[in-house]
Amino acid sequence: MIFNTYEELCEAPLASVTTIHDYVFASFIGDDSKIKVYKIDISETNKTILKHICYLESKHGGLTRLVSSPNKMNILGVTCYGWIYGWNINDIKEINHSNNSINILPKPRLCCTIGHPGESICIDFLNNNIFIVAGINPGSSIIFVSVETGKVLARNISQTDETSSLAWPVYYSIEEKDRKHLKQELAIYSFTTIAVELSLSGGCWIALGDSNGFIVIFYIASSVINRIEERIYSEDFKNEILLSNNDILWVSHQICELCTEIRSLCWRPRTQSQQSLCLVCGTTDSLIRYCFIESDRKILSIKRVNLVKTTDGTFSNGEIRSLAFSQLENDKSQTLIAACNMFSSSKKHPLFISSDKISRRNQSFCSFKVYTQYYQGNNSSGITPIYSIGTHQDLITCICASSCGKYILSVSIDKVIRLYSR
């Protein structure tokens, strides 16, 4: 598959990127609190380019993660200080039609914080009305929040006082004799990434990856989601719904060594011919893992895990930083996109370092590439080739694919946005 590439140099290192229709949103690392908004356009020479439209601005530091709603109407961003901002695409469209639009800053429709900054490390949409926030602090919860008002609607509750409520699925999957040795470790359990998939019955699947090689998968039924949505219009702002393990079906599974971190998660899109659940995981051992999940009544299980390695091989000091799926309209085939960072030394590459601070000798052994794997049906065990479509000069922080499947974007701390079109 041939991709045409376009590069756009920005003023600062980039942290995250997402798309809504033909609009591209890119956020910056650190205290630079702007989001740069582009529109995918066609130049006079018939090339696909990025046209800068305006900035979105927060007041609480750079936005480390950007996500878009399922209906492609809202965008959310979480800052490095735990503040959550939300914008509506209609505000950006109005700016696009005005003159001197680059000087105009659309105001956010949502600005809120959920407790301590550590509560908001992971964020994603449950549906068009609710988003999910997950944290890393002891006693933190999976929190369900209104997109419109920022009101906390519900949260899951811990089964013990000593263990974080995010950690209890893992805690209770461990044999009782081994639990007391892990209590303190699990109380500061560190979740790193989240992915949400809607089920055909109206419920949803929530996957969380952690810093110790575990994934935790929750299933929430449509009846529970309806209970949560009813709280959006309730006048009772104090009493949120507390969800217990009777409301949530879950499974935990260790997919790699304890010293390996889950860096990225992505649900594989399901088709009419292929309804099985598959969660794709990117880890710090530079391997991509396809986790096939079975659901039988009230039992969840990981049926099998298939490993895929990139053409650069495997490195203990590499990482699959970001994952996304791309699917063209009216096409049964799918394309997995993976951002892979390989480092030259055993020491992890620091996030805020820039390329000019890496010695030439070390830099020659580093690679920062975007890979694709093209397959049809259930073929995801590494039989189809995985190959690189582009490189960056420094750490790739995020990739995404447009909903139409035609465009792929990658951003890096080398200040470059790369647009791949097919």
Number of C-alpha atoms within 10 A of each C-alpha: 6 8 14 12 18 15 15 14 11 16 9 16 25 30 24 27 27 23 25 21 13 14 20 23 21 26 29 27 24 17 14 18 21 20 24 20 21 20 19 17 15 12 11 7 6 8 13 19 20 22 16 18 22 23 22 20 20 22 13 17 20 26 31 24 24 25 23 22 20 16 9 15 14 21 22 24 26 29 26 21 19 24 24 25 26 24 21 19 16 11 14 21 12 11 18 18 10 11 9 11 17 15 11 16 15 17 16 16 15 17 18 14 17 19 12 14 18 18 24 26 24 23 25 23 23 24 18 16 16 23 22 24 23 25 28 24 21 21 20 26 21 21 25 25 25 21 26 14 15 21 19 24 24 23 22 19 20 21 15 10 10 15 22 27 26 28 27 22 22 19 21 13 12 13 9 10 7 10 14 11 10 12 16 14 12 20 22 18 25 22 25 20 24 24 22 23 21 17 16 10 8 12 18 19 19 20 22 22 27 24 19 19 19 21 26 21 25 19 22 18 17 16 12 13 19 12 13 22 18 10 20 21 10 9 7 9 12 9 10 16 17 14 17 14 14 6 15 15 19 20 19 24 16 15 20 18 11 12 10 19 22 26 22 27 27 22 22 20 16 17 11 6 9 11 13 14 18 23 21 23 26 26 26 27 21 24 23 25 24 23 22 16 17 15 14 7 7 9 10 17 15 19 11 13 18 14 14 22 15 21 11 13 11 16 17 16 17 25 28 27 24 26 26 22 24 23 20 16 11 6 9 13 14 19 20 20 26 28 28 30 26 25 22 17 14 10 9 14 19 8 13 11 14 15 14 11 8 14 9 10 9 11 17 11 11 19 20 23 24 25 20 22 20 19 19 13 13 12 10 19 13 17 10 13 12 20 17 18 16 17 19 20 18 26 30 30 26 27 24 24 25 21 19 12 17 15 23 24 24 30 30 26 25 22 22 21 24 22 23 21 17 13
